[in-house]
Amino acid sequence: MWYEQFYSGFITLAFVWGACNVSAVTNYIDLKRLYRRDLSGYDRNMLLKRDHRLTGNYYKMSGLESIKDA
């Protein structure tokens, strides 16, 4: 009947919701924050590019100590 389609829809939505939120749980366990990197603004995006240029790794944050002396 028509009401049997609701079950498959709820199951599908539950799996999609779980797939979207499981990364936040694993990031919190691994990094103690929900998201790996916050790229919400232009400045943060430029910092990500700078870190990749200086260290070669997107996820390794670098500060002034990572810049080699001339």
Backbone as JSON Lines, residues from 0, in Angstrom:
{"i":0,"aa":"M","n":[0.83,-1.19,0.0],"ca":[0.0,0.0,0.0],"c":[0.88,1.26,0.0]}
{"i":1,"aa":"W","n":[0.25,2.4,-0.07],"ca":[0.98,3.66,-0.16],"c":[1.75,3.96,1.11]}
{"i":2,"aa":"Y","n":[1.26,3.55,2.28],"ca":[1.92,3.87,3.54],"c":[3.21,3.07,3.74]}
{"i":3,"aa":"E","n":[3.42,2.01,2.96],"ca":[4.65,1.24,3.08],"c":[5.85,2.02,2.53]}
{"i":4,"aa":"Q","n":[5.61,3.02,1.73],"ca":[6.71,3.82,1.2],"c":[7.31,4.74,2.25]}
{"i":5,"aa":"F","n":[6.55,5.06,3.28],"ca":[7.08,5.91,4.35],"c":[8.24,5.24,5.08]}
{"i":6,"aa":"Y","n":[8.18,3.94,5.28],"ca":[9.23,3.24,6.0],"c":[10.57,3.36,5.27]}
{"i":7,"aa":"S","n":[10.56,3.13,3.97],"ca":[11.81,3.22,3.21],"c":[12.33,4.66,3.19]}
{"i":8,"aa":"G","n":[11.43,5.63,3.15],"ca":[11.86,7.04,3.19],"c":[12.51,7.39,4.51]}
{"i":9,"aa":"F","n":[11.92,6.94,5.62],"ca":[12.5,7.21,6.94],"c":[13.84,6.52,7.11]}
{"i":10,"aa":"I","n":[13.96,5.3,6.61],"ca":[15.23,4.58,6.71],"c":[16.29,5.28,5.88]}
{"i":11,"aa":"T","n":[15.95,5.72,4.68],"ca":[16.9,6.43,3.83],"c":[17.34,7.74,4.48]}
{"i":12,"aa":"L","n":[16.41,8.51,5.01],"ca":[16.76,9.76,5.68],"c":[17.63,9.52,6.91]}
{"i":13,"aa":"A","n":[17.37,8.44,7.63],"ca":[18.2,8.13,8.81],"c":[19.63,7.8,8.4]}
{"i":14,"aa":"F","n":[19.82,7.05,7.33],"ca":[21.17,6.73,6.88],"c":[21.89,7.96,6.34]}
{"i":15,"aa":"V","n":[21.2,8.83,5.64],"ca":[21.82,10.05,5.12],"c":[22.21,10.96,6.28]}
{"i":16,"aa":"W","n":[21.34,11.1,7.26],"ca":[21.65,11.92,8.44],"c":[22.84,11.34,9.18]}
{"i":17,"aa":"G","n":[22.89,10.03,9.33],"ca":[24.01,9.39,10.01],"c":[25.32,9.59,9.27]}
{"i":18,"aa":"A","n":[25.29,9.49,7.95],"ca":[26.51,9.68,7.16],"c":[27.01,11.12,7.27]}
{"i":19,"aa":"C","n":[26.11,12.07,7.35],"ca":[26.52,13.46,7.46],"c":[27.11,13.78,8.83]}
{"i":20,"aa":"N","n":[26.66,13.1,9.88],"ca":[27.09,13.45,11.23],"c":[28.16,12.54,11.8]}
{"i":21,"aa":"V","n":[28.44,11.42,11.18],"ca":[29.45,10.53,11.74],"c":[30.85,11.14,11.63]}
{"i":22,"aa":"S","n":[31.08,11.99,10.64],"ca":[32.4,12.62,10.51],"c":[32.66,13.58,11.66]}
{"i":23,"aa":"A","n":[31.64,14.26,12.15],"ca":[31.82,15.16,13.29],"c":[32.22,14.37,14.54]}
{"i":24,"aa":"V","n":[31.64,13.21,14.74],"ca":[31.97,12.39,15.91],"c":[33.41,11.89,15.82]}
{"i":25,"aa":"T","n":[33.81,11.38,14.67],"ca":[35.18,10.87,14.53],"c":[36.2,12.01,14.61]}
{"i":26,"aa":"N","n":[35.88,13.18,14.07],"ca":[36.79,14.32,14.2],"c":[36.91,14.75,15.65]}
{"i":27,"aa":"Y","n":[35.83,14.71,16.41],"ca":[35.89,15.08,17.82],"c":[36.74,14.09,18.61]}
{"i":28,"aa":"I","n":[36.64,12.84,18.3],"ca":[37.46,11.83,18.98],"c":[38.93,12.03,18.64]}
{"i":29,"aa":"D","n":[39.21,12.31,17.37],"ca":[40.6,12.42,16.9],"c":[41.22,13.77,17.22]}
{"i":30,"aa":"L","n":[40.5,14.88,16.98],"ca":[41.09,16.22,17.05],"c":[40.54,17.08,18.18]}
{"i":31,"aa":"K","n":[39.54,16.59,18.91],"ca":[38.89,17.34,19.99],"c":[38.15,18.57,19.48]}
{"i":32,"aa":"R","n":[37.73,18.55,18.21],"ca":[36.84,19.56,17.66],"c":[35.98,18.9,16.58]}
{"i":33,"aa":"L","n":[34.84,19.5,16.26],"ca":[33.89,18.84,15.39],"c":[34.3,18.85,13.93]}
{"i":34,"aa":"Y","n":[35.02,19.87,13.5],"ca":[35.38,19.98,12.1],"c":[36.89,20.08,11.98]}
{"i":35,"aa":"R","n":[37.42,19.59,10.89],"ca":[38.87,19.6,10.71],"c":[39.41,21.02,10.58]}
{"i":36,"aa":"R","n":[38.83,21.82,9.75],"ca":[39.3,23.18,9.52],"c":[38.1,24.05,9.22]}
{"i":37,"aa":"D","n":[38.03,25.23,9.8],"ca":[36.94,26.16,9.55],"c":[37.35,27.1,8.42]}
{"i":38,"aa":"L","n":[36.73,26.96,7.26],"ca":[37.06,27.79,6.1],"c":[35.91,28.72,5.75]}
{"i":39,"aa":"S","n":[35.33,29.34,6.76],"ca":[34.12,30.12,6.55],"c":[34.37,31.49,5.92]}
{"i":40,"aa":"G","n":[35.6,31.96,5.91],"ca":[35.86,33.28,5.34],"c":[37.05,33.27,4.41]}
{"i":41,"aa":"Y","n":[37.23,34.39,3.74],"ca":[38.33,34.52,2.77],"c":[39.68,34.42,3.48]}
{"i":42,"aa":"D","n":[39.8,35.06,4.65],"ca":[41.07,35.05,5.37],"c":[41.46,33.63,5.8]}
{"i":43,"aa":"R","n":[40.5,32.86,6.25],"ca":[40.79,31.48,6.67],"c":[41.22,30.63,5.48]}
{"i":44,"aa":"N","n":[40.62,30.88,4.33],"ca":[41.0,30.15,3.13],"c":[42.44,30.49,2.74]}
{"i":45,"aa":"M","n":[42.82,31.75,2.88],"ca":[44.19,32.16,2.58],"c":[45.17,31.53,3.57]}
{"i":46,"aa":"L","n":[44.78,31.39,4.84],"ca":[45.63,30.73,5.82],"c":[45.83,29.26,5.48]}
{"i":47,"aa":"L","n":[44.79,28.61,4.97],"ca":[44.92,27.21,4.56],"c":[45.92,27.09,3.41]}
{"i":48,"aa":"K","n":[45.83,27.98,2.45],"ca":[46.78,27.95,1.33],"c":[48.19,28.25,1.8]}
{"i":49,"aa":"R","n":[48.33,29.17,2.75],"ca":[49.66,29.48,3.29],"c":[50.25,28.27,4.01]}
{"i":50,"aa":"D","n":[49.45,27.59,4.82],"ca":[49.93,26.4,5.53],"c":[50.34,25.32,4.55]}
{"i":51,"aa":"H","n":[49.58,25.15,3.48],"ca":[49.96,24.14,2.49],"c":[51.25,24.53,1.77]}
{"i":52,"aa":"R","n":[51.42,25.8,1.52],"ca":[52.65,26.25,0.85],"c":[53.86,26.09,1.75]}
{"i":53,"aa":"L","n":[53.71,26.38,3.06],"ca":[54.84,26.32,3.97],"c":[55.18,24.91,4.43]}
{"i":54,"aa":"T","n":[54.16,24.11,4.73],"ca":[54.42,22.79,5.31],"c":[54.15,21.65,4.35]}
{"i":55,"aa":"G","n":[53.4,21.88,3.27],"ca":[53.07,20.8,2.35],"c":[51.9,19.95,2.83]}
{"i":56,"aa":"N","n":[51.23,20.37,3.9],"ca":[50.13,19.59,4.46],"c":[48.99,20.55,4.79]}
{"i":57,"aa":"Y","n":[47.79,20.23,4.32],"ca":[46.63,21.08,4.58],"c":[46.23,21.08,6.05]}
{"i":58,"aa":"Y","n":[46.46,19.98,6.75],"ca":[45.93,19.83,8.1],"c":[46.94,20.17,9.18]}
{"i":59,"aa":"K","n":[48.19,20.4,8.85],"ca":[49.19,20.79,9.83],"c":[49.25,22.31,9.88]}
{"i":60,"aa":"M","n":[48.74,22.88,10.97],"ca":[48.72,24.33,11.09],"c":[50.12,24.82,11.41]}
{"i":61,"aa":"S","n":[50.5,25.92,10.8],"ca":[51.85,26.44,11.0],"c":[51.78,27.87,11.51]}
{"i":62,"aa":"G","n":[52.8,28.23,12.26],"ca":[52.9,29.59,12.77],"c":[54.17,30.24,12.24]}
{"i":63,"aa":"L","n":[54.61,31.27,12.92],"ca":[55.8,31.96,12.48],"c":[57.05,31.1,12.6]}
{"i":64,"aa":"E","n":[57.04,30.14,13.52],"ca":[58.22,29.29,13.7],"c":[58.47,28.37,12.51]}
{"i":65,"aa":"S","n":[57.5,28.18,11.64],"ca":[57.69,27.3,10.49],"c":[58.35,28.0,9.31]}
{"i":66,"aa":"I","n":[58.47,29.34,9.37],"ca":[59.12,30.08,8.29],"c":[60.62,30.02,8.51]}
{"i":67,"aa":"K","n":[61.33,29.57,7.49],"ca":[62.78,29.42,7.61],"c":[63.46,30.78,7.59]}
{"i":68,"aa":"D","n":[64.52,30.9,8.39],"ca":[65.29,32.13,8.42],"c":[66.13,32.24,7.15]}
{"i":69,"aa":"A","n":[66.28,33.46,6.67],"ca":[67.05,33.66,5.43],"c":[68.53,33.74,5.71]}
